[in-house]
Amino acid sequence: MEGKGFTRYTRYDFTEKDHAELAEVFKELDKRGAFLLLTNSDMDYIRKLYKGYNIVSLKTNRFINSNPYLRRAMGKEVIITNYHHEVFKG
């Protein structure tokens, strides 16, 4: 994945394969009628995985990081849902 997106909060990487598996679970739960909300780093790869869902981008402060010096870095996140909410009306 390009950029400095989410890859780890622990010593283990969260790989593209892991992201793809999470997206498949999201889609399966959507088919079953669950109301879903997911947050992730704002990257093209993530946006492609969840294309067709409601996606809103937000600027964020990062307070969780395996490197303590990066815990206050600015970043961009996306909120992804399978339902409409007021935040999506722009």
PLY file of the C-alpha trace (Angstrom):
ply
format ascii 1.0
element vertex 90
property float x
property float y
property float z
element edge 89
property int vertex1
property int vertex2
end_header
0.00 0.00 0.00
1.18 3.47 -0.79
1.70 6.14 1.83
1.88 5.82 5.57
-1.43 4.13 6.14
-2.31 1.78 8.92
0.03 -1.19 8.98
0.55 -1.82 12.67
-0.25 -0.92 16.24
1.75 -3.91 17.39
4.88 -5.58 16.08
2.77 -7.50 13.55
1.84 -5.95 10.20
-1.76 -5.59 9.04
-1.22 -6.51 5.40
-3.14 -5.79 2.20
-4.44 -9.36 2.45
-5.73 -8.60 5.96
-7.45 -5.44 4.68
-9.04 -7.39 1.81
-10.30 -10.06 4.25
-11.76 -7.36 6.51
-13.54 -5.83 3.50
-15.02 -9.23 2.62
-16.35 -9.64 6.17
-17.81 -6.10 5.97
-19.57 -7.00 2.69
-20.88 -10.29 4.08
-22.30 -8.60 7.17
-23.86 -5.95 4.92
-25.62 -8.71 2.95
-26.99 -10.06 6.24
-28.52 -6.68 7.08
-26.12 -5.45 9.78
-25.55 -1.71 10.22
-21.82 -1.23 9.81
-19.34 1.54 10.62
-15.62 1.15 10.00
-12.74 3.60 10.22
-9.41 3.32 8.46
-6.59 5.36 6.96
-7.64 7.45 3.97
-5.81 5.70 1.13
-6.79 4.83 -2.43
-6.47 1.13 -1.65
-9.00 1.37 1.19
-11.37 3.49 -0.91
-11.26 0.86 -3.68
-12.03 -1.95 -1.23
-15.16 -0.14 0.01
-16.32 1.43 -3.26
-20.09 1.79 -3.27
-20.34 2.44 0.47
-20.64 5.82 2.20
-17.14 7.21 2.75
-16.28 10.45 4.55
-12.73 11.73 5.02
-11.61 13.42 8.26
-8.37 14.99 9.46
-7.23 13.30 12.65
-4.58 13.35 15.34
-2.87 10.02 15.81
-2.60 9.11 19.49
-2.00 5.39 18.99
1.21 4.22 17.39
3.83 1.60 18.16
6.36 4.46 17.95
5.73 6.91 20.83
7.22 9.82 18.85
4.54 9.48 16.17
1.55 9.44 18.52
0.62 13.07 17.87
1.08 13.10 14.11
-1.69 14.45 11.87
-3.37 12.08 9.47
-6.47 11.47 7.42
-9.03 8.81 8.19
-12.16 7.61 6.49
-15.44 6.63 8.08
-17.15 3.95 6.03
-20.78 2.93 6.57
-23.42 0.96 4.77
-26.14 3.37 5.90
-26.80 7.08 5.44
-26.13 9.44 8.30
-26.33 13.21 8.66
-22.53 13.50 8.40
-22.80 12.24 4.80
-25.11 15.05 3.66
-22.17 17.47 3.33
0 1
1 2
2 3
3 4
4 5
5 6
6 7
7 8
8 9
9 10
10 11
11 12
12 13
13 14
14 15
15 16
16 17
17 18
18 19
19 20
20 21
21 22
22 23
23 24
24 25
25 26
26 27
27 28
28 29
29 30
30 31
31 32
32 33
33 34
34 35
35 36
36 37
37 38
38 39
39 40
40 41
41 42
42 43
43 44
44 45
45 46
46 47
47 48
48 49
49 50
50 51
51 52
52 53
53 54
54 55
55 56
56 57
57 58
58 59
59 60
60 61
61 62
62 63
63 64
64 65
65 66
66 67
67 68
68 69
69 70
70 71
71 72
72 73
73 74
74 75
75 76
76 77
77 78
78 79
79 80
80 81
81 82
82 83
83 84
84 85
85 86
86 87
87 88
88 89
